[in-house]
Structures are given as structure tokens and as C-alpha cells.
């Protein structure tokens, strides 16, 4: 069964937002899996929109990792 990003449910997400020059760096972490992603955005954009972008990326990476583990169980 292939897991899609929309099927990933996260109980908690930790965020760090830091302006670096002309960009906003958004780090999103799932504390249960330890998965961390970094997104870059425009600092003039609404912070909720930046967090939403980071959540989508985090769900994508988690789904991708789960699918890879399911396809290759002996490698992990």
C-alpha cells in the first residue's frame, strides 16, 4: 500500500522561523519520527502560509520515507 502525503497524520510539529538575509527559513520537525525539513520563503508572506508550506513538505518526506521502508524492509 502506498502512503500519500495527505494520509500522513502528525500529532505535533515543531517550527523554527528565522530570517536569513532576504529570505525566511522555516524548519519543521516531527518529534515522533525525528524527520526534519527546511523550507525557504518570502518574509513578507503570512507566517501561517509559510508554516503550511513546511507542513506539506514534511508530510511528503515522511510519506516518501515510509514508502521506501515498506518497499525495502531488509535495508533498514
mmCIF file of the N, C-alpha and C atoms, coordinates in Angstrom:
data_MODEL
# 
_entry.id   MODEL 
# 
loop_
_atom_site.group_PDB 
_atom_site.id 
_atom_site.type_symbol 
_atom_site.label_atom_id 
_atom_site.label_alt_id 
_atom_site.label_comp_id 
_atom_site.label_asym_id 
_atom_site.label_entity_id 
_atom_site.label_seq_id 
_atom_site.pdbx_PDB_ins_code 
_atom_site.Cartn_x 
_atom_site.Cartn_y 
_atom_site.Cartn_z 
_atom_site.occupancy 
_atom_site.B_iso_or_equiv 
_atom_site.pdbx_formal_charge 
_atom_site.auth_seq_id 
_atom_site.auth_comp_id 
_atom_site.auth_asym_id 
_atom_site.auth_atom_id 
_atom_site.pdbx_PDB_model_num 
ATOM 1   N N  . UNK A 1 1  ? 0.839  -1.187 0.000  1.00 0.00 ? 1  UNK A N  1 
ATOM 2   C CA . UNK A 1 1  ? 0.000  0.000  0.000  1.00 0.00 ? 1  UNK A CA 1 
ATOM 3   C C  . UNK A 1 1  ? 0.881  1.246  0.000  1.00 0.00 ? 1  UNK A C  1 
ATOM 4   N N  . UNK A 1 2  ? 0.609  2.132  -0.893 1.00 0.00 ? 2  UNK A N  1 
ATOM 5   C CA . UNK A 1 2  ? 1.375  3.369  -0.995 1.00 0.00 ? 2  UNK A CA 1 
ATOM 6   C C  . UNK A 1 2  ? 0.730  4.432  -0.109 1.00 0.00 ? 2  UNK A C  1 
ATOM 7   N N  . UNK A 1 3  ? 1.541  5.056  0.717  1.00 0.00 ? 3  UNK A N  1 
ATOM 8   C CA . UNK A 1 3  ? 1.059  6.124  1.587  1.00 0.00 ? 3  UNK A CA 1 
ATOM 9   C C  . UNK A 1 3  ? 1.247  7.448  0.858  1.00 0.00 ? 3  UNK A C  1 
ATOM 10  N N  . UNK A 1 4  ? 0.190  8.250  0.832  1.00 0.00 ? 4  UNK A N  1 
ATOM 11  C CA . UNK A 1 4  ? 0.240  9.563  0.196  1.00 0.00 ? 4  UNK A CA 1 
ATOM 12  C C  . UNK A 1 4  ? 0.447  10.621 1.279  1.00 0.00 ? 4  UNK A C  1 
ATOM 13  N N  . UNK A 1 5  ? 1.052  11.753 0.925  1.00 0.00 ? 5  UNK A N  1 
ATOM 14  C CA . UNK A 1 5  ? 1.263  12.805 1.924  1.00 0.00 ? 5  UNK A CA 1 
ATOM 15  C C  . UNK A 1 5  ? -0.016 13.236 2.642  1.00 0.00 ? 5  UNK A C  1 
ATOM 16  N N  . UNK A 1 6  ? -1.144 13.232 1.925  1.00 0.00 ? 6  UNK A N  1 
ATOM 17  C CA . UNK A 1 6  ? -2.404 13.649 2.571  1.00 0.00 ? 6  UNK A CA 1 
ATOM 18  C C  . UNK A 1 6  ? -2.859 12.658 3.638  1.00 0.00 ? 6  UNK A C  1 
ATOM 19  N N  . UNK A 1 7  ? -2.333 11.418 3.591  1.00 0.00 ? 7  UNK A N  1 
ATOM 20  C CA . UNK A 1 7  ? -2.700 10.404 4.574  1.00 0.00 ? 7  UNK A CA 1 
ATOM 21  C C  . UNK A 1 7  ? -1.838 10.454 5.839  1.00 0.00 ? 7  UNK A C  1 
ATOM 22  N N  . UNK A 1 8  ? -0.794 11.245 5.833  1.00 0.00 ? 8  UNK A N  1 
ATOM 23  C CA . UNK A 1 8  ? 0.103  11.347 6.987  1.00 0.00 ? 8  UNK A CA 1 
ATOM 24  C C  . UNK A 1 8  ? -0.556 12.233 8.043  1.00 0.00 ? 8  UNK A C  1 
ATOM 25  N N  . UNK A 1 9  ? -0.685 11.715 9.231  1.00 0.00 ? 9  UNK A N  1 
ATOM 26  C CA . UNK A 1 9  ? -1.268 12.465 10.358 1.00 0.00 ? 9  UNK A CA 1 
ATOM 27  C C  . UNK A 1 9  ? -0.159 12.758 11.360 1.00 0.00 ? 9  UNK A C  1 
ATOM 28  N N  . UNK A 1 10 ? -0.030 14.015 11.725 1.00 0.00 ? 10 UNK A N  1 
ATOM 29  C CA . UNK A 1 10 ? 1.013  14.425 12.660 1.00 0.00 ? 10 UNK A CA 1 
ATOM 30  C C  . UNK A 1 10 ? 0.368  14.982 13.919 1.00 0.00 ? 10 UNK A C  1 
ATOM 31  N N  . UNK A 1 11 ? 0.738  14.429 15.059 1.00 0.00 ? 11 UNK A N  1 
ATOM 32  C CA . UNK A 1 11 ? 0.181  14.907 16.329 1.00 0.00 ? 11 UNK A CA 1 
ATOM 33  C C  . UNK A 1 11 ? 0.797  16.227 16.747 1.00 0.00 ? 11 UNK A C  1 
ATOM 34  N N  . UNK A 1 12 ? 2.066  16.397 16.439 1.00 0.00 ? 12 UNK A N  1 
ATOM 35  C CA . UNK A 1 12 ? 2.783  17.593 16.876 1.00 0.00 ? 12 UNK A CA 1 
ATOM 36  C C  . UNK A 1 12 ? 3.835  17.942 15.827 1.00 0.00 ? 12 UNK A C  1 
ATOM 37  N N  . UNK A 1 13 ? 4.021  19.229 15.602 1.00 0.00 ? 13 UNK A N  1 
ATOM 38  C CA . UNK A 1 13 ? 5.065  19.704 14.693 1.00 0.00 ? 13 UNK A CA 1 
ATOM 39  C C  . UNK A 1 13 ? 5.778  20.853 15.386 1.00 0.00 ? 13 UNK A C  1 
ATOM 40  N N  . UNK A 1 14 ? 7.080  20.793 15.386 1.00 0.00 ? 14 UNK A N  1 
ATOM 41  C CA . UNK A 1 14 ? 7.885  21.881 15.945 1.00 0.00 ? 14 UNK A CA 1 
ATOM 42  C C  . UNK A 1 14 ? 8.360  22.765 14.802 1.00 0.00 ? 14 UNK A C  1 
ATOM 43  N N  . UNK A 1 15 ? 8.279  24.087 14.983 1.00 0.00 ? 15 UNK A N  1 
ATOM 44  C CA . UNK A 1 15 ? 8.686  25.030 13.952 1.00 0.00 ? 15 UNK A CA 1 
ATOM 45  C C  . UNK A 1 15 ? 9.769  25.961 14.471 1.00 0.00 ? 15 UNK A C  1 
ATOM 46  N N  . UNK A 1 16 ? 10.639 26.343 13.570 1.00 0.00 ? 16 UNK A N  1 
ATOM 47  C CA . UNK A 1 16 ? 11.576 27.433 13.823 1.00 0.00 ? 16 UNK A CA 1 
ATOM 48  C C  . UNK A 1 16 ? 11.559 28.297 12.579 1.00 0.00 ? 16 UNK A C  1 
ATOM 49  N N  . UNK A 1 17 ? 11.325 29.595 12.768 1.00 0.00 ? 17 UNK A N  1 
ATOM 50  C CA . UNK A 1 17 ? 11.335 30.532 11.648 1.00 0.00 ? 17 UNK A CA 1 
ATOM 51  C C  . UNK A 1 17 ? 12.406 31.575 11.925 1.00 0.00 ? 17 UNK A C  1 
ATOM 52  N N  . UNK A 1 18 ? 13.273 31.761 10.938 1.00 0.00 ? 18 UNK A N  1 
ATOM 53  C CA . UNK A 1 18 ? 14.384 32.689 11.123 1.00 0.00 ? 18 UNK A CA 1 
ATOM 54  C C  . UNK A 1 18 ? 14.643 33.409 9.809  1.00 0.00 ? 18 UNK A C  1 
ATOM 55  N N  . UNK A 1 19 ? 14.703 34.720 9.876  1.00 0.00 ? 19 UNK A N  1 
ATOM 56  C CA . UNK A 1 19 ? 15.015 35.474 8.666  1.00 0.00 ? 19 UNK A CA 1 
ATOM 57  C C  . UNK A 1 19 ? 16.516 35.421 8.426  1.00 0.00 ? 19 UNK A C  1 
ATOM 58  N N  . UNK A 1 20 ? 16.877 35.049 7.211  1.00 0.00 ? 20 UNK A N  1 
ATOM 59  C CA . UNK A 1 20 ? 18.271 34.949 6.800  1.00 0.00 ? 20 UNK A CA 1 
ATOM 60  C C  . UNK A 1 20 ? 18.408 35.811 5.550  1.00 0.00 ? 20 UNK A C  1 
ATOM 61  N N  . UNK A 1 21 ? 18.961 37.001 5.722  1.00 0.00 ? 21 UNK A N  1 
ATOM 62  C CA . UNK A 1 21 ? 19.058 37.928 4.596  1.00 0.00 ? 21 UNK A CA 1 
ATOM 63  C C  . UNK A 1 21 ? 17.674 38.312 4.110  1.00 0.00 ? 21 UNK A C  1 
ATOM 64  N N  . UNK A 1 22 ? 17.423 38.091 2.833  1.00 0.00 ? 22 UNK A N  1 
ATOM 65  C CA . UNK A 1 22 ? 16.138 38.453 2.240  1.00 0.00 ? 22 UNK A CA 1 
ATOM 66  C C  . UNK A 1 22 ? 15.147 37.292 2.244  1.00 0.00 ? 22 UNK A C  1 
ATOM 67  N N  . UNK A 1 23 ? 15.448 36.212 2.952  1.00 0.00 ? 23 UNK A N  1 
ATOM 68  C CA . UNK A 1 23 ? 14.607 35.027 2.956  1.00 0.00 ? 23 UNK A CA 1 
ATOM 69  C C  . UNK A 1 23 ? 14.213 34.635 4.378  1.00 0.00 ? 23 UNK A C  1 
ATOM 70  N N  . UNK A 1 24 ? 13.099 33.911 4.472  1.00 0.00 ? 24 UNK A N  1 
ATOM 71  C CA . UNK A 1 24 ? 12.669 33.344 5.738  1.00 0.00 ? 24 UNK A CA 1 
ATOM 72  C C  . UNK A 1 24 ? 12.952 31.847 5.666  1.00 0.00 ? 24 UNK A C  1 
ATOM 73  N N  . UNK A 1 25 ? 13.677 31.341 6.659  1.00 0.00 ? 25 UNK A N  1 
ATOM 74  C CA . UNK A 1 25 ? 13.988 29.920 6.728  1.00 0.00 ? 25 UNK A CA 1 
ATOM 75  C C  . UNK A 1 25 ? 13.045 29.285 7.741  1.00 0.00 ? 25 UNK A C  1 
ATOM 76  N N  . UNK A 1 26 ? 12.275 28.287 7.280  1.00 0.00 ? 26 UNK A N  1 
ATOM 77  C CA . UNK A 1 26 ? 11.302 27.615 8.125  1.00 0.00 ? 26 UNK A CA 1 
ATOM 78  C C  . UNK A 1 26 ? 11.735 26.167 8.304  1.00 0.00 ? 26 UNK A C  1 
ATOM 79  N N  . UNK A 1 27 ? 11.986 25.772 9.547  1.00 0.00 ? 27 UNK A N  1 
ATOM 80  C CA . UNK A 1 27 ? 12.319 24.386 9.861  1.00 0.00 ? 27 UNK A CA 1 
ATOM 81  C C  . UNK A 1 27 ? 11.100 23.768 10.514 1.00 0.00 ? 27 UNK A C  1 
ATOM 82  N N  . UNK A 1 28 ? 10.687 22.589 10.014 1.00 0.00 ? 28 UNK A N  1 
ATOM 83  C CA . UNK A 1 28 ? 9.562  21.847 10.588 1.00 0.00 ? 28 UNK A CA 1 
ATOM 84  C C  . UNK A 1 28 ? 10.069 20.465 10.984 1.00 0.00 ? 28 UNK A C  1 
ATOM 85  N N  . UNK A 1 29 ? 9.744  20.057 12.209 1.00 0.00 ? 29 UNK A N  1 
ATOM 86  C CA . UNK A 1 29 ? 10.226 18.779 12.746 1.00 0.00 ? 29 UNK A CA 1 
ATOM 87  C C  . UNK A 1 29 ? 9.048  17.985 13.297 1.00 0.00 ? 29 UNK A C  1 
ATOM 88  N N  . UNK A 1 30 ? 9.008  16.699 12.922 1.00 0.00 ? 30 UNK A N  1 
ATOM 89  C CA . UNK A 1 30 ? 8.075  15.757 13.549 1.00 0.00 ? 30 UNK A CA 1 
ATOM 90  C C  . UNK A 1 30 ? 8.846  15.093 14.677 1.00 0.00 ? 30 UNK A C  1 
ATOM 91  N N  . UNK A 1 31 ? 8.532  15.405 15.941 1.00 0.00 ? 31 UNK A N  1 
ATOM 92  C CA . UNK A 1 31 ? 9.315  14.853 17.049 1.00 0.00 ? 31 UNK A CA 1 
ATOM 93  C C  . UNK A 1 31 ? 9.196  13.336 17.207 1.00 0.00 ? 31 UNK A C  1 
ATOM 94  N N  . UNK A 1 32 ? 8.118  12.728 16.723 1.00 0.00 ? 32 UNK A N  1 
ATOM 95  C CA . UNK A 1 32 ? 7.963  11.279 16.862 1.00 0.00 ? 32 UNK A CA 1 
ATOM 96  C C  . UNK A 1 32 ? 8.903  10.515 15.940 1.00 0.00 ? 32 UNK A C  1 
ATOM 97  N N  . UNK A 1 33 ? 9.020  10.954 14.692 1.00 0.00 ? 33 UNK A N  1 
ATOM 98  C CA . UNK A 1 33 ? 9.882  10.248 13.740 1.00 0.00 ? 33 UNK A CA 1 
ATOM 99  C C  . UNK A 1 33 ? 11.276 10.866 13.664 1.00 0.00 ? 33 UNK A C  1 
ATOM 100 N N  . UNK A 1 34 ? 11.411 12.090 14.153 1.00 0.00 ? 34 UNK A N  1 
ATOM 101 C CA . UNK A 1 34 ? 12.690 12.779 14.055 1.00 0.00 ? 34 UNK A CA 1 
ATOM 102 C C  . UNK A 1 34 ? 12.941 13.368 12.677 1.00 0.00 ? 34 UNK A C  1 
ATOM 103 N N  . UNK A 1 35 ? 11.934 13.355 11.825 1.00 0.00 ? 35 UNK A N  1 
ATOM 104 C CA . UNK A 1 35 ? 12.071 13.893 10.472 1.00 0.00 ? 35 UNK A CA 1 
ATOM 105 C C  . UNK A 1 35 ? 12.070 15.413 10.528 1.00 0.00 ? 35 UNK A C  1 
ATOM 106 N N  . UNK A 1 36 ? 13.015 16.010 9.807  1.00 0.00 ? 36 UNK A N  1 
ATOM 107 C CA . UNK A 1 36 ? 13.168 17.456 9.778  1.00 0.00 ? 36 UNK A CA 1 
ATOM 108 C C  . UNK A 1 36 ? 13.273 17.921 8.336  1.00 0.00 ? 36 UNK A C  1 
ATOM 109 N N  . UNK A 1 37 ? 12.551 18.990 7.999  1.00 0.00 ? 37 UNK A N  1 
ATOM 110 C CA . UNK A 1 37 ? 12.646 19.591 6.670  1.00 0.00 ? 37 UNK A CA 1 
ATOM 111 C C  . UNK A 1 37 ? 12.887 21.085 6.818  1.00 0.00 ? 37 UNK A C  1 
ATOM 112 N N  . UNK A 1 38 ? 13.498 21.653 5.807  1.00 0.00 ? 38 UNK A N  1 
ATOM 113 C CA . UNK A 1 38 ? 13.745 23.090 5.777  1.00 0.00 ? 38 UNK A CA 1 
ATOM 114 C C  . UNK A 1 38 ? 13.130 23.640 4.501  1.00 0.00 ? 38 UNK A C  1 
ATOM 115 N N  . UNK A 1 39 ? 12.365 24.712 4.650  1.00 0.00 ? 39 UNK A N  1 
ATOM 116 C CA . UNK A 1 39 ? 11.769 25.410 3.516  1.00 0.00 ? 39 UNK A CA 1 
ATOM 117 C C  . UNK A 1 39 ? 12.238 26.850 3.551  1.00 0.00 ? 39 UNK A C  1 
ATOM 118 N N  . UNK A 1 40 ? 12.270 27.457 2.396  1.00 0.00 ? 40 UNK A N  1 
ATOM 119 C CA . UNK A 1 40 ? 12.672 28.857 2.273  1.00 0.00 ? 40 UNK A CA 1 
ATOM 120 C C  . UNK A 1 40 ? 11.498 29.618 1.677  1.00 0.00 ? 40 UNK A C  1 
ATOM 121 N N  . UNK A 1 41 ? 11.210 30.782 2.237  1.00 0.00 ? 41 UNK A N  1 
ATOM 122 C CA . UNK A 1 41 ? 10.098 31.582 1.733  1.00 0.00 ? 41 UNK A CA 1 
ATOM 123 C C  . UNK A 1 41 ? 10.377 33.064 1.813  1.00 0.00 ? 41 UNK A C  1 
ATOM 124 N N  . UNK A 1 42 ? 9.425  33.814 1.345  1.00 0.00 ? 42 UNK A N  1 
ATOM 125 C CA . UNK A 1 42 ? 9.490  35.273 1.348  1.00 0.00 ? 42 UNK A CA 1 
ATOM 126 C C  . UNK A 1 42 ? 9.030  35.773 2.721  1.00 0.00 ? 42 UNK A C  1 
ATOM 127 N N  . UNK A 1 43 ? 9.830  36.590 3.400  1.00 0.00 ? 43 UNK A N  1 
ATOM 128 C CA . UNK A 1 43 ? 9.442  37.050 4.740  1.00 0.00 ? 43 UNK A CA 1 
ATOM 129 C C  . UNK A 1 43 ? 8.200  37.938 4.759  1.00 0.00 ? 43 UNK A C  1 
ATOM 130 N N  . UNK A 1 44 ? 7.794  38.468 3.605  1.00 0.00 ? 44 UNK A N  1 
ATOM 131 C CA . UNK A 1 44 ? 6.601  39.311 3.572  1.00 0.00 ? 44 UNK A CA 1 
ATOM 132 C C  . UNK A 1 44 ? 5.311  38.487 3.506  1.00 0.00 ? 44 UNK A C  1 
ATOM 133 N N  . UNK A 1 45 ? 5.439  37.183 3.290  1.00 0.00 ? 45 UNK A N  1 
ATOM 134 C CA . UNK A 1 45 ? 4.276  36.292 3.233  1.00 0.00 ? 45 UNK A CA 1 
ATOM 135 C C  . UNK A 1 45 ? 3.803  35.993 4.650  1.00 0.00 ? 45 UNK A C  1 
ATOM 136 N N  . UNK A 1 46 ? 2.496  35.794 4.788  1.00 0.00 ? 46 UNK A N  1 
ATOM 137 C CA . UNK A 1 46 ? 1.889  35.471 6.075  1.00 0.00 ? 46 UNK A CA 1 
ATOM 138 C C  . UNK A 1 46 ? 2.584  34.251 6.697  1.00 0.00 ? 46 UNK A C  1 
ATOM 139 N N  . UNK A 1 47 ? 2.991  34.322 7.964  1.00 0.00 ? 47 UNK A N  1 
ATOM 140 C CA . UNK A 1 47 ? 3.673  33.193 8.621  1.00 0.00 ? 47 UNK A CA 1 
ATOM 141 C C  . UNK A 1 47 ? 2.873  31.890 8.585  1.00 0.00 ? 47 UNK A C  1 
ATOM 142 N N  . UNK A 1 48 ? 1.539  31.969 8.645  1.00 0.00 ? 48 UNK A N  1 
ATOM 143 C CA . UNK A 1 48 ? 0.724  30.751 8.559  1.00 0.00 ? 48 UNK A CA 1 
ATOM 144 C C  . UNK A 1 48 ? 0.892  30.076 7.206  1.00 0.00 ? 48 UNK A C  1 
ATOM 145 N N  . UNK A 1 49 ? 1.036  30.862 6.146  1.00 0.00 ? 49 UNK A N  1 
ATOM 146 C CA . UNK A 1 49 ? 1.247  30.312 4.804  1.00 0.00 ? 49 UNK A CA 1 
ATOM 147 C C  . UNK A 1 49 ? 2.613  29.624 4.738  1.00 0.00 ? 49 UNK A C  1 
ATOM 148 N N  . UNK A 1 50 ? 3.619  30.215 5.355  1.00 0.00 ? 50 UNK A N  1 
ATOM 149 C CA . UNK A 1 50 ? 4.948  29.611 5.368  1.00 0.00 ? 50 UNK A CA 1 
ATOM 150 C C  . UNK A 1 50 ? 4.944  28.301 6.155  1.00 0.00 ? 50 UNK A C  1 
ATOM 151 N N  . UNK A 1 51 ? 4.241  28.286 7.296  1.00 0.00 ? 51 UNK A N  1 
ATOM 152 C CA . UNK A 1 51 ? 4.135  27.055 8.079  1.00 0.00 ? 51 UNK A CA 1 
ATOM 153 C C  . UNK A 1 51 ? 3.385  25.975 7.297  1.00 0.00 ? 51 UNK A C  1 
ATOM 154 N N  . UNK A 1 52 ? 2.332  26.380 6.596  1.00 0.00 ? 52 UNK A N  1 
ATOM 155 C CA . UNK A 1 52 ? 1.564  25.437 5.784  1.00 0.00 ? 52 UNK A CA 1 
ATOM 156 C C  . UNK A 1 52 ? 2.445  24.805 4.705  1.00 0.00 ? 52 UNK A C  1 
ATOM 157 N N  . UNK A 1 53 ? 3.294  25.602 4.092  1.00 0.00 ? 53 UNK A N  1 
ATOM 158 C CA . UNK A 1 53 ? 4.215  25.104 3.074  1.00 0.00 ? 53 UNK A CA 1 
ATOM 159 C C  . UNK A 1 53 ? 5.182  24.089 3.689  1.00 0.00 ? 53 UNK A C  1 
ATOM 160 N N  . UNK A 1 54 ? 5.680  24.386 4.876  1.00 0.00 ? 54 UNK A N  1 
ATOM 161 C CA . UNK A 1 54 ? 6.611  23.485 5.554  1.00 0.00 ? 54 UNK A CA 1 
ATOM 162 C C  . UNK A 1 54 ? 5.916  22.184 5.966  1.00 0.00 ? 54 UNK A C  1 
ATOM 163 N N  . UNK A 1 55 ? 4.654  22.264 6.389  1.00 0.00 ? 55 UNK A N  1 
ATOM 164 C CA . UNK A 1 55 ? 3.899  21.068 6.768  1.00 0.00 ? 55 UNK A CA 1 
ATOM 165 C C  . UNK A 1 55 ? 3.712  20.162 5.559  1.00 0.00 ? 55 UNK A C  1 
ATOM 166 N N  . UNK A 1 56 ? 3.361  20.742 4.413  1.00 0.00 ? 56 UNK A N  1 
ATOM 167 C CA . UNK A 1 56 ? 3.197  19.934 3.200  1.00 0.00 ? 56 UNK A CA 1 
ATOM 168 C C  . UNK A 1 56 ? 4.483  19.206 2.850  1.00 0.00 ? 56 UNK A C  1 
ATOM 169 N N  . UNK A 1 57 ? 5.612  19.908 2.960  1.00 0.00 ? 57 UNK A N  1 
ATOM 170 C CA . UNK A 1 57 ? 6.898  19.282 2.651  1.00 0.00 ? 57 UNK A CA 1 
ATOM 171 C C  . UNK A 1 57 ? 7.213  18.179 3.660  1.00 0.00 ? 57 UNK A C  1 
ATOM 172 N N  . UNK A 1 58 ? 6.942  18.429 4.941  1.00 0.00 ? 58 UNK A N  1 
ATOM 173 C CA . UNK A 1 58 ? 7.202  17.434 5.979  1.00 0.00 ? 58 UNK A CA 1 
ATOM 174 C C  . UNK A 1 58 ? 6.369  16.173 5.731  1.00 0.00 ? 58 UNK A C  1 
ATOM 175 N N  . UNK A 1 59 ? 5.092  16.332 5.413  1.00 0.00 ? 59 UNK A N  1 
ATOM 176 C CA . UNK A 1 59 ? 4.241  15.174 5.131  1.00 0.00 ? 59 UNK A CA 1 
ATOM 177 C C  . UNK A 1 59 ? 4.741  14.412 3.907  1.00 0.00 ? 59 UNK A C  1 
ATOM 178 N N  . UNK A 1 60 ? 5.181  15.134 2.890  1.00 0.00 ? 60 UNK A N  1 
ATOM 179 C CA . UNK A 1 60 ? 5.711  14.489 1.682  1.00 0.00 ? 60 UNK A CA 1 
ATOM 180 C C  . UNK A 1 60 ? 6.926  13.630 2.020  1.00 0.00 ? 60 UNK A C  1 
ATOM 181 N N  . UNK A 1 61 ? 7.856  14.182 2.793  1.00 0.00 ? 61 UNK A N  1 
ATOM 182 C CA . UNK A 1 61 ? 9.083  13.464 3.139  1.00 0.00 ? 61 UNK A CA 1 
ATOM 183 C C  . UNK A 1 61 ? 8.773  12.248 4.016  1.00 0.00 ? 61 UNK A C  1 
ATOM 184 N N  . UNK A 1 62 ? 7.871  12.397 4.971  1.00 0.00 ? 62 UNK A N  1 
ATOM 185 C CA . UNK A 1 62 ? 7.505  11.271 5.826  1.00 0.00 ? 62 UNK A CA 1 
ATOM 186 C C  . UNK A 1 62 ? 6.860  10.163 5.002  1.00 0.00 ? 62 UNK A C  1 
ATOM 187 N N  . UNK A 1 63 ? 5.933  10.514 4.104  1.00 0.00 ? 63 UNK A N  1 
ATOM 188 C CA . UNK A 1 63 ? 5.289  9.509  3.253  1.00 0.00 ? 63 UNK A CA 1 
ATOM 189 C C  . UNK A 1 63 ? 6.324  8.818  2.364  1.00 0.00 ? 63 UNK A C  1 
ATOM 190 N N  . UNK A 1 64 ? 7.236  9.584  1.807  1.00 0.00 ? 64 UNK A N  1 
ATOM 191 C CA . UNK A 1 64 ? 8.282  9.023  0.945  1.00 0.00 ? 64 UNK A CA 1 
ATOM 192 C C  . UNK A 1 64 ? 9.150  8.041  1.730  1.00 0.00 ? 64 UNK A C  1 
ATOM 193 N N  . UNK A 1 65 ? 9.552  8.422  2.935  1.00 0.00 ? 65 UNK A N  1 
ATOM 194 C CA . UNK A 1 65 ? 10.389 7.543  3.759  1.00 0.00 ? 65 UNK A CA 1 
ATOM 195 C C  . UNK A 1 65 ? 9.649  6.258  4.136  1.00 0.00 ? 65 UNK A C  1 
ATOM 196 N N  . UNK A 1 66 ? 8.384  6.370  4.492  1.00 0.00 ? 66 UNK A N  1 
ATOM 197 C CA . UNK A 1 66 ? 7.601  5.179  4.858  1.00 0.00 ? 66 UNK A CA 1 
ATOM 198 C C  . UNK A 1 66 ? 7.453  4.250  3.658  1.00 0.00 ? 66 UNK A C  1 
ATOM 199 N N  . UNK A 1 67 ? 7.197  4.817  2.480  1.00 0.00 ? 67 UNK A N  1 
ATOM 200 C CA . UNK A 1 67 ? 7.041  4.001  1.278  1.00 0.00 ? 67 UNK A CA 1 
ATOM 201 C C  . UNK A 1 67 ? 8.350  3.305  0.916  1.00 0.00 ? 67 UNK A C  1 
ATOM 202 N N  . UNK A 1 68 ? 9.469  3.990  1.077  1.00 0.00 ? 68 UNK A N  1 
ATOM 203 C CA . UNK A 1 68 ? 10.766 3.377  0.787  1.00 0.00 ? 68 UNK A CA 1 
ATOM 204 C C  . UNK A 1 68 ? 11.055 2.234  1.757  1.00 0.00 ? 68 UNK A C  1 
ATOM 205 N N  . UNK A 1 69 ? 10.735 2.434  3.034  1.00 0.00 ? 69 UNK A N  1 
ATOM 206 C CA . UNK A 1 69 ? 10.942 1.368  4.021  1.00 0.00 ? 69 UNK A CA 1 
ATOM 207 C C  . UNK A 1 69 ? 10.049 0.163  3.743  1.00 0.00 ? 69 UNK A C  1 
ATOM 208 N N  . UNK A 1 70 ? 8.813  0.423  3.320  1.00 0.00 ? 70 UNK A N  1 
ATOM 209 C CA . UNK A 1 70 ? 7.890  -0.672 3.022  1.00 0.00 ? 70 UNK A CA 1 
ATOM 210 C C  . UNK A 1 70 ? 8.357  -1.451 1.790  1.00 0.00 ? 70 UNK A C  1 
ATOM 211 N N  . UNK A 1 71 ? 8.944  -0.759 0.827  1.00 0.00 ? 71 UNK A N  1 
ATOM 212 C CA . UNK A 1 71 ? 9.394  -1.417 -0.404 1.00 0.00 ? 71 UNK A CA 1 
ATOM 213 C C  . UNK A 1 71 ? 10.687 -2.184 -0.191 1.00 0.00 ? 71 UNK A C  1 
ATOM 214 N N  . UNK A 1 72 ? 11.519 -1.755 0.762  1.00 0.00 ? 72 UNK A N  1 
ATOM 215 C CA . UNK A 1 72 ? 12.814 -2.371 1.018  1.00 0.00 ? 72 UNK A CA 1 
ATOM 216 C C  . UNK A 1 72 ? 13.000 -2.644 2.504  1.00 0.00 ? 72 UNK A C  1 
ATOM 217 N N  . UNK A 1 73 ? 12.228 -3.535 3.096  1.00 0.00 ? 73 UNK A N  1 
ATOM 218 C CA . UNK A 1 73 ? 12.282 -3.748 4.555  1.00 0.00 ? 73 UNK A CA 1 
ATOM 219 C C  . UNK A 1 73 ? 13.613 -4.275 5.070  1.00 0.00 ? 73 UNK A C  1 
ATOM 220 N N  . UNK A 1 74 ? 14.397 -4.943 4.254  1.00 0.00 ? 74 UNK A N  1 
ATOM 221 C CA . UNK A 1 74 ? 15.662 -5.505 4.706  1.00 0.00 ? 74 UNK A CA 1 
ATOM 222 C C  . UNK A 1 74 ? 16.804 -4.495 4.730  1.00 0.00 ? 74 UNK A C  1 
ATOM 223 N N  . UNK A 1 75 ? 16.593 -3.336 4.148  1.00 0.00 ? 75 UNK A N  1 
ATOM 224 C CA . UNK A 1 75 ? 17.640 -2.321 4.102  1.00 0.00 ? 75 UNK A CA 1 
ATOM 225 C C  . UNK A 1 75 ? 17.642 -1.416 5.334  1.00 0.00 ? 75 UNK A C  1 
ATOM 226 N N  . UNK A 1 76 ? 16.606 -1.495 6.156  1.00 0.00 ? 76 UNK A N  1 
ATOM 227 C CA . UNK A 1 76 ? 16.517 -0.576 7.301  1.00 0.00 ? 76 UNK A CA 1 
ATOM 228 C C  . UNK A 1 76 ? 16.655 -1.296 8.600  1.00 0.00 ? 76 UNK A C  1 
# 
